[in-house]
Amino acid sequence: MARLTPGQASFLHEQPNVAVVAALRPDGTPHQTVTWIDYDGEHVLVNLNTFRTKLRYLEADPRVSVLVLDRDDPFRRIRIDGRVVEITKEGAYEHIVRQAGVYLGRESYELAPGEERVLVRIEPKQVEASNVE
């Protein structure tokens, strides 16, 4: 497993930088979407609602690539290739509330009717950073 440096961890955990997450469709073509991103000291975290197509792809094939871009300077970036090691509802709502604080400056996150959240934990296998120490 690859480890992020403290600066790289902060880039994902503390700063409101968005990520492009690439999962694989059944035919092998990439499916890319923009999402909020986080890091817990060991795993890259993605919080999804259960109706996302991306979730079905990650459940079927755990290989994933994440590209995180600095919101003010896209030449500062981190690419992380890895594998999904867990998808869980446990702690997902609390996590999305924290993410709303980072990305929106809010202390709450209102779920849509019928919305359920899951937390996707990704084990980094390879990390490549550009201008992020």
Buried (B, 14 or more C-beta within 10 A) or exposed (E): EEEBEEEBBBBBBEBEBBBBBBBBEEEEEEBEBEBBBBBEEBBBBBBBBBEBEBBBBBEEBBBBBBBBBBEEEEEBBBBBBBBBEEBEEEBBBEBBBBBBBBBEEEEEBEEEEEEEBBBBBBBBBEBEBEEBE
